[in-house]
Structure formats: structure tokens, C-alpha cells
Amino acid sequence: MIKTAAIVLHRYSYSDSSWIVRVLTQSNGLLSFILKGGKQEKSAFKGVLDPLSLCEIVYRDRPNAELLFVKEATLISWHSHVRENLESLACALVMAEMVMKYAPAGIPLENEFMLLREALAQMDEANPSNTIFSKWLHAACDLWGYQLDLETCTTCGAPMTGPAADFHPESGGVICHNCLGTKEPRARQSTLEDFWNLAKGNELCNKTGVENALISYLRNHIGYLKELNSLSWLQEVRKLCYPQNK
């Protein structure tokens, strides 16, 4: 029997009474469980293994099995504040789906687990910072082998002393003013300023610009990020939350 902390990433309907849940465990990476009778009112797992919940689970390890069975599950945090804020919920679901689809399978993912756990805990605070999703994206780039240095010019290697002159996702970094020369920058000035704010740990002026730039960076390296269903939902949520930015 194995006991480990776990974050529920997604839940699929399996039958009229059961669920399949996909989780990120602290000790054994990505796993899938079948919850027989999980939809029933008297289920021991009701309200415990919901998407985005942080739990402690006990299960029997079965090497090479696609679906495992949960013996016990104890709720640690339901992240109620995240669920009460539609935009926070949408961002959290994007993070969960990215881990589920793009994190390496079949190996321990303790760093990914701790990164997601910390981001969800920060989002669950009464007044969360507007940098949480951007910081998570930036850190995920490093974890998955796509390190993005926001404080060094990717062309000449000079350290930045302020906002970069441009950002090129395909080349993997920011460009200093000397290297850009007289060329027109492709990135917006507000995004470049917020990249500098992100690097220095400051609040962002326009978080969506940085988030979109980091997602474009991952899209260039991973190649199939458009398949994220939650990303489309986040964009729709933001249209509702900020209609002036349509």
C-alpha cells in the first residue's frame, strides 16, 4: 500500500455511478484511478476527489496497470477561494491540464507537484497576487527543459538592466536594445515591461500579455498547445471579465 499527497487534475465519467480521476501524486507522478460508485451520495470519496482538490490517498500499487483503485482518501484542501473566482478557476484548470498533457509520464514528478501545490495555495488566498499564473508558466518552462532567461540577452549574452527591447519565442528569449538596433520590436512595450516586473518579483501591469507570451513560447517548443480545451475557456472567461479588452 502507498500513501501520498495528490492533486486531482481531471475527472471523467466512467458509468452512471463511477468516475475515472487523473491525479498528480507527490511520490509517483501521474496516475489514473477508477472510483466505483463515486457518483453516489453515500460515496466515501464524494467531495474529496473533485478536480483541483489536494488530498492524501492510499492505494495499492499495481505495476503496468492503467487504472488503480483508491482505498482511502482524505481531503487536505478543496481550494474554495479558487472556485469562487471564475478567472482563478480557469487559470487553475489550464495549469492542471498542462501538467496532465505535457508533463513526462511514468516517472516521479515531485517538482511539478510542489510547483502546482504552491500555485493553487497562493490562488486560494483572499487577495492573490496577479503574478501566480505567469510565475507558474515561467517555472514550468524550466522544469520541462525550455529554460527562459528574462534577464540576459539571448543574442549577445549581456545582462539586462531594464525592460528588454524585444522578445522572440522561437529563439528562446529576450533581446537587448543594442542587438535589436533599428528594427521594430514584435512584442508590445507593456509585455516587455511586465517581463521585467516578473523577473524582479513585482506585480504585473497587464498579466494577460505576459501569460500569452509565455504560452506562445511553450507553443513554439512543444508544438501542440492549441489542444488545451481549458485555454479556450480561459480566453472566454476573460472576455466576460474584461469586455473592454475584446
C-alpha positions in Angstrom: 0.0 0.0 0.0 1.2 3.5 -0.9 0.2 6.7 0.9 0.9 10.0 -0.9 -0.4 13.5 -1.3 -2.2 14.1 -4.7 -3.8 16.9 -6.7 -6.8 15.9 -8.8 -6.2 17.2 -12.3 -9.3 15.9 -14.1 -12.3 13.7 -13.7 -14.1 11.6 -16.4 -17.4 9.9 -16.2 -17.0 6.2 -16.4 -20.5 4.9 -15.9 -23.8 6.1 -14.4 -22.2 5.6 -10.9 -18.4 5.8 -11.3 -15.6 8.2 -12.2 -12.1 8.0 -13.5 -9.8 10.6 -12.0 -6.4 11.7 -13.2 -4.1 12.9 -10.4 -0.6 14.2 -9.9 0.9 12.4 -6.9 3.8 13.7 -4.9 5.6 10.4 -4.9 4.7 8.6 -8.2 3.8 11.3 -10.8 0.7 11.0 -12.9 -1.7 8.2 -12.1 -5.3 7.3 -13.0 -7.8 5.8 -10.6 -11.3 4.4 -11.0 -13.8 5.4 -8.3 -16.5 2.8 -8.4 -19.7 4.2 -7.0 -18.0 7.6 -6.8 -21.2 9.4 -8.1 -23.4 8.0 -5.3 -24.5 10.3 -2.5 -23.0 8.0 0.2 -19.7 7.5 -1.6 -16.7 7.9 0.7 -14.9 9.9 -2.0 -17.7 12.4 -2.6 -16.3 16.0 -2.3 -12.8 14.6 -1.7 -11.5 13.7 -5.2 -13.0 16.7 -7.1 -10.9 18.4 -9.7 -8.2 20.7 -8.2 -8.6 19.2 -4.7 -5.5 18.5 -2.7 -5.8 15.1 -1.0 -4.0 12.3 0.7 -4.7 9.0 -0.9 -3.9 5.4 -0.1 -3.8 2.9 -2.9 -2.3 -0.5 -3.8 0.5 -0.3 -6.3 -0.1 -2.5 -9.4 2.8 -2.1 -11.9 1.7 -1.7 -15.5 -1.9 -1.3 -14.6 -3.7 1.5 -16.4 -6.3 2.1 -13.7 -5.7 1.8 -10.0 -8.1 1.7 -7.0 -8.2 4.2 -4.2 -8.5 2.5 -0.8 -8.7 5.7 1.3 -8.8 9.4 0.5 -8.6 12.4 2.9 -9.3 16.0 1.8 -6.5 18.4 2.6 -7.8 21.5 0.7 -10.7 22.0 -1.6 -9.3 25.4 -2.7 -12.7 27.1 -2.2 -11.4 30.6 -2.9 -10.1 29.4 -6.3 -13.5 28.0 -7.1 -15.3 31.2 -6.1 -13.3 33.3 -8.6 -14.1 32.4 -12.2 -10.8 33.7 -13.6 -8.7 32.0 -10.9 -10.6 28.7 -11.6 -10.0 29.0 -15.3 -6.2 29.6 -14.8 -6.0 26.7 -12.3 -7.7 24.4 -14.8 -5.2 25.4 -17.5 -2.3 24.6 -15.2 -3.9 21.2 -14.3 -4.5 20.3 -18.0 -1.0 21.3 -19.0 0.5 19.1 -16.3 -1.8 16.2 -17.3 -0.9 16.5 -21.0 2.7 17.8 -21.2 4.5 16.6 -18.0 6.6 13.4 -18.5 4.6 10.2 -17.8 5.8 7.2 -15.9 8.3 9.0 -13.6 8.1 10.8 -10.3 7.2 14.5 -10.6 7.8 15.9 -7.2 9.0 19.3 -8.5 5.8 19.6 -10.7 3.7 18.6 -7.7 5.2 21.2 -5.4 5.0 23.9 -8.0 1.3 23.3 -8.7 0.5 22.8 -5.0 2.2 26.2 -4.2 0.4 28.0 -7.1 -3.0 26.7 -6.0 -2.4 27.6 -2.4 -1.4 31.2 -3.5 -4.5 31.5 -5.7 -6.6 30.3 -2.7 -5.6 33.3 -0.6 -8.0 36.2 0.0 -6.1 38.7 -2.2 -3.9 36.7 -4.5 -1.0 38.2 -6.5 -1.6 38.7 -10.2 1.7 37.1 -11.0 0.8 33.5 -9.9 -0.1 32.1 -13.3 2.8 33.8 -15.1 5.3 32.6 -12.5 3.9 29.1 -12.8 4.3 29.2 -16.6 7.8 30.5 -16.3 8.8 27.8 -13.8 7.1 25.1 -15.9 9.3 26.1 -18.9 12.4 25.4 -16.8 11.1 22.1 -15.5 10.2 20.8 -18.9 13.6 21.7 -20.5 12.7 25.1 -22.1 14.5 27.4 -19.8 13.6 31.1 -20.4 16.1 33.7 -19.1 14.4 37.0 -18.8 17.4 38.9 -17.5 20.0 38.1 -20.2 20.0 38.9 -23.9 19.7 35.7 -25.9 21.8 37.2 -28.8 24.8 38.7 -27.1 24.5 37.4 -23.5 24.6 40.8 -21.9 22.7 41.2 -18.7 19.5 43.3 -18.8 19.4 46.5 -16.8 15.8 47.2 -17.5 12.9 46.0 -19.8 14.1 44.2 -22.9 13.9 45.7 -26.4 12.0 42.6 -27.8 11.0 39.0 -27.1 11.4 36.2 -29.7 9.6 33.0 -28.6 11.2 30.9 -31.4 14.7 31.9 -30.4 14.0 31.4 -26.7 14.5 34.7 -25.0 14.6 38.5 -24.8 16.7 40.8 -26.9 18.6 43.8 -25.7 18.4 47.3 -27.3 21.9 47.0 -28.9 21.1 43.8 -30.6 17.7 44.9 -31.8 19.1 48.1 -33.3 16.7 50.0 -35.5 14.4 47.0 -36.1 10.8 47.3 -35.0 10.1 45.1 -31.9 7.4 42.4 -32.3 6.4 42.3 -28.7 4.4 45.1 -27.1 6.1 47.5 -24.8 3.7 46.7 -21.9 4.6 43.0 -22.3 8.3 43.7 -22.2 7.9 45.9 -19.1 6.0 43.1 -17.4 8.6 40.6 -18.3 11.0 42.7 -16.3 8.5 43.0 -13.5 8.1 39.2 -13.5 11.9 38.8 -13.3 12.2 41.2 -10.4 9.2 39.8 -8.5 6.9 42.9 -9.0 3.2 42.9 -9.7 2.2 43.0 -13.4 0.5 45.8 -15.1 -1.1 43.6 -17.8 -0.9 40.0 -16.8 -2.6 38.6 -19.9 0.2 40.0 -22.1 2.9 38.1 -20.2 0.8 34.9 -20.0 0.1 34.9 -23.7 3.8 35.5 -24.5 4.8 32.6 -22.2 2.1 30.3 -23.8 3.4 31.3 -27.2 6.9 30.4 -26.1 5.7 26.9 -25.0 3.7 26.5 -28.2 6.9 27.1 -30.2 8.7 24.4 -28.3 6.0 21.9 -27.6 4.1 22.4 -30.8 0.6 21.3 -29.9 -0.6 23.6 -27.1 -3.7 24.5 -29.1 -5.3 21.2 -27.9 -5.8 22.6 -24.4 -9.5 22.9 -24.0 -9.2 24.9 -20.8 -7.1 27.6 -22.6 -10.1 28.4 -24.8 -12.3 28.6 -21.8 -9.9 30.9 -20.0 -10.0 33.3 -23.0 -13.8 33.3 -23.0 -13.9 33.9 -19.2 -11.6 36.9 -19.7 -13.8 38.3 -22.4 -16.6 38.3 -19.9 -14.5 39.7 -17.1 -12.8 42.4 -19.2 -15.2 43.2 -22.1 -13.1 46.3 -22.9 -10.2 44.1 -23.9 -12.1 42.1 -26.6 
